């Protein structure tokens, strides 16, 4: 194996520049890394390049650096720099040995950080989040923001050495909002083949732990490293961070175009069976009730009373919710298509689709092709028929989903009906169709 020191590219977050890594850089170099800390265009040292302060501009800037290096590099994105890191991997996957998200934005296609906050609020009534946004000072036209030093010390730097925290807080620069409100466009074939590590910060007040965990669930497959620190581990605990990333140095500098697996020495999340953990009776009831809530929301939106949710392999994390849209875009088939767009097939095989009523043959087939490994339903299509009859809006089929799955080449697990939930779901169907 070559003894060449591996490259690591450091991408800063909002309101920052390459200086955000200056105190940490000597430790990385002493550990054997060739360090390249970037200054994103339109930030800090190049405010005149404001027009390039976009995801496309940031990505092009980092890709130009990667193309100039003599070997692929580990790319680390801190905070909002994670969005740029992801897009760089999508653009030049063969130039990225691994991605590291340092309390970073690790998001699927089309999802913003604001969307993640909204999802956490919808999932947990006790979730409260403010972050840095209420403290921001905006320019007259509302396109550029600044972080007051006191707020930076309180939200970003509360556990850093006081003198270093004061210096960093005073150094924060104006941030064009075009470089903050960004959404990725990623694919399994490119971004999906790059190994990923997520360094979560347990005491983070900016990207709080529930948000970090939600992003890890939305973009699964990253190896997790946990540090007991706030939002800036490169200043709060630089040696622990350096040590945690040491296994990345042993990765091959060039790799084939297929997905890599990583051997890490730091503890990660629990390894799950290929088809995910089997749900307990309590989990089945709880998730079906949530699907029923989605169905009731569909009625308030003018749609039929059907709802579905997708739950991760841990049988706790709700990844997606979907209500019925129309006679072609059913809750289950729509959810399965969205899932297939945003999650790798191997991960979906460990997930479970919960739906109020047994999927029709169209929805069962879509779940199969999406590679969702388990389907749980509350009441059967046959039972639904007594409420819908021959209604033109829902001419219920008489094709059990078990028939569909029994004729597939993959063993999708099917659970249902669930007697404890049938009466509740049936009552909602009876009320709706009686009034049509």
Order of alpha helices (4+ residues) and beta strands (2+ residues): beta-alpha-beta-alpha-beta-alpha-beta-alpha-beta-beta-alpha-alpha-beta-beta-alpha-beta-alpha-alpha-alpha-beta-beta-alpha-alpha-beta-alpha-beta-alpha-alpha-beta-alpha
